[in-house]
Amino acid sequence: MSDETGTPDTSAGSTGGTAQDDSAVQGSGPRPEPLRFFGTSWVDHDNGYAARRAGAAVGSLVAAVVSCLVLRFAFDGVRIAGTGSFVTVLIVAMFAICSALAFRNTWEGFGKRHDPQRQASLRGLLAIGFVGSLLAYFFRSFTEAPGEKLHREEYERAREAHARRATRRTGNPSKKKRPR
């Protein structure tokens, strides 16, 4: 990695650079933000993008089904405990309402960034309604990678802004002809 003089080894296989060095090598401009399970394959729909989308759809559906089975066992435990019909109805209503709210919140999150304070206040509700979030991922995977639309819009805006900044000034300003 380094020789006896303490200088870093720059041979093949050693990156030794910073993020700025890497961006200078790969070109200037904004970089796409990676999506969970997709990385940056959503930009050009390459590197197994279709398989990843299918995997995300199947995985979220399987997770939702398994979660419903676990909830069914919990519901059976409450029923066996003999708590009464009121508590049973309350539990079913709580999971149904929280799942619907979690679905809506997750679905909206695919199109716009959420307020972090609001998300923090909804954390408990979203945890109870996790089945709704899993179903939102499942349905969104049919049309795009979950969150791709939002990330693509932000990436395109950043590219356009970078292009405007890069083309604003060209040449050496000291050689500019001044009107007399």
N, C-alpha and C positions, 0 to 999 in steps of 0.2 A: 504494500500500500504506500509506503514512503521509503525513501532510501536513507542512507546514513546521515545525510545533511539535513533531513527534516522537511524536504520539499515533497509535496504530494505527488503521487504517481498518476500520470495522465495517460497511461497506456489504455488500450482497448478494454472495455468492460468496466472501467471506472468512470463514473459520471463526474464527480467532483465539482459540479457546477451548482449554481443557484437557480431559482425559478426565472430570474431575469436573464441569465445566460441561456437557459433553455428556450425562452421566448425569442431571443435574438436569433437563435439558430433556426427555429421553426417559423419565423416570420413574426412581424409585429401585428398587433391588433388584439381584440378581445378573444378569449377562449370560451368555448361553451361550458356551461356548468353541468357536471355529470348527474344523471338521474340514478336513483336506487335501482339496482338490478340491470341497468342498461348502460351505465357509463356515459360515454359520448357517442355511442352508436346511433342515437336518435337523430343526430345531425344529418347524416347521409343515408340512414337506414341500412347500414352495413354491419359487418362483424356479428352476424347471427341475430340481427334485430327482430326478424319475424319469429324465430324460435324463442327468443327471450320474451316477446309479447305473448306467444302461446303459453310459455312456461309461467308467466305472471298470471295469466287468466286461469290456467289449471290450478296453479298453486294457491291462489286466493280463493278459488271455489272449494278446493279440498280443505283448506284451513277453515272456511266458513262452515262447511258440513261437519267437520270434526268439532268445531266450537259449539255448534247446535246440539250435537250428541252429548257433549259435556254439560251443557245447560240443561238438557233433558234429564241427565242423571241428578243434577242438583235440584231440579224441579221435583223429581220423584222423591228425593230425600225430604223436601219440604212437605210433600203430600203425605208421606209415611209418618212424619212427625205429628200429623194431625193438627196443624195450626188453624185450620178452618178455611172456608172458601174466600173470605175477605182478604186474607194474607196471600192466598194463591192468586187471586185476581190482581192484587196490587203488584206482585212480583212479575206476572206476565205483562201487565201494562207498563211497568217500569222498563223492562227489557225491550218491549216493542217501541216505546216512545224514544228511549235513548238510542236504539239502533237506527230509527228513522232520522233523528237529529244528527247522529254520527255520519250516516250516509250523506245527508245534505251538506254537512260541513266538509267532509272529505271531497265530495263532488265539486263544491265551490272552490276548494283549494287547488284543484287542477287548473283553474282558469285565472286565479288571482292570488296574490300573497295575503296571508292572514295577518291580522294584528297579533303580535306576540302576547300582549296582555290579555286579549280576549281568549286566545288559545290556552293560556295558563289557567284562566278561570273556568274553562270548559273541560279541563283535563279529566276530572272525575266522571263527568257525564260521558265523554268520549270513550273512556275505559270501559264503562258499563255497556256501551253500545258498539263494542268492537266488531260485532258481526256486520253491522251496517257499513263500517269502513272497509271490511274485507269484500263485501258485495260491491261497493263503489269501485274498488280496484278491479274486480272481475269484469264489471260492465264497461269500464273505461278502456280496458285492455282490448276490447273489440275494435275500437276506432283508432287508438294511438297508445303510445307508452304513457302511463299515468303521469301527468304533469308536463308532457311534451309540448303542448300548445303554449303554455305559459313560458316555459324555458325558450322555445323557439322565438316568441315575440320579443322577449328580453334580449336574446342573442342578436336578432336582426336589428333592433334599435341600437345596441352597442356597436355593431358593425357599421351601421350607417353613420353614427356619431364619430366613430374612428375615421371613417372615410372622409367625412367633412373636415375633421381636424387635420388629416394628413394632406389633403389637397388644397387647403386654404392658402398656404404660402409655399411657393416653389422658387427655387433659385436663391441667389445671394442678395439680400436686401440692400447691401451697400453698393451694388452695381446698378441699382435701379435708376433709370433716367428721371431726373426731376424737371418739372416744367419751369420755364424761365419767365 
